[in-house]
Amino acid sequence: MEFDRTQENDWKSRRLVTSVEAAEYLDISERHLWTITHRGDLPAIKLGRSKRYSQADLDAYIDRRRQDGRSGSEAA
């Protein structure tokens, strides 16, 4: 049986990371991660007393920030 790469990509997009990992991935402080989460800019999944972030949501947040940056520079 051959390994299906689409399943691997699907698994990676649904992978959950800790707040420490999410902050490192976004290159921001954990405090700023908390701020954007509570502001509603980045969804989090509550598991017990901790929060997890999906890789897909982190990538979508980055994409939105890129678009915001482009639209701001085009308006100038």
C-alpha positions in Angstrom: 0.0 0.0 0.0 1.4 3.4 -1.0 1.3 6.4 1.4 -1.1 9.1 0.3 0.6 12.6 0.7 -2.9 14.3 0.7 -3.6 12.5 4.0 -0.4 13.8 5.4 -1.2 17.4 4.4 -4.7 17.0 5.9 -3.2 15.8 9.1 -0.8 18.7 9.3 -3.5 21.2 8.6 -5.5 19.8 11.6 -2.6 19.5 13.9 -3.0 21.3 17.2 -0.1 23.2 18.8 0.4 24.7 22.2 0.4 28.4 22.9 4.2 28.3 23.2 4.5 26.6 19.8 1.9 29.0 18.3 3.7 32.1 19.6 7.0 30.8 18.3 5.5 30.0 14.9 4.1 33.5 14.6 7.3 35.0 16.1 5.3 36.9 18.7 5.2 36.8 22.5 2.8 34.6 24.4 1.2 37.7 25.8 0.5 39.0 22.3 -0.9 35.6 21.3 -3.3 35.8 24.2 -4.3 39.3 23.2 -5.1 38.4 19.6 -6.9 35.3 20.8 -9.1 37.2 23.2 -9.7 39.9 20.6 -11.1 37.2 18.3 -8.5 37.5 15.6 -7.2 34.0 16.1 -9.4 31.1 17.2 -8.3 28.7 19.9 -9.5 25.3 21.1 -9.9 24.8 24.8 -8.7 21.5 26.1 -9.2 21.3 29.8 -7.4 24.3 31.2 -5.2 24.9 28.2 -5.7 26.2 24.7 -4.5 24.8 21.5 -4.2 26.4 18.1 -4.7 24.7 14.7 -1.9 25.0 12.2 -4.5 25.9 9.6 -5.8 28.8 11.7 -2.2 30.0 12.3 -1.6 30.0 8.6 -4.9 31.8 7.9 -3.9 34.5 10.4 -0.6 35.0 8.6 -2.4 35.2 5.3 -4.8 37.8 6.6 -2.0 39.9 8.0 -0.2 39.8 4.6 -3.4 41.0 2.9 -3.8 43.8 5.5 -0.2 44.9 4.9 -0.6 44.9 1.1 -3.9 46.8 1.2 -2.3 49.4 3.6 0.7 50.0 1.3 -1.4 50.2 -1.8 -3.7 52.8 -0.2 -0.7 55.1 0.4 
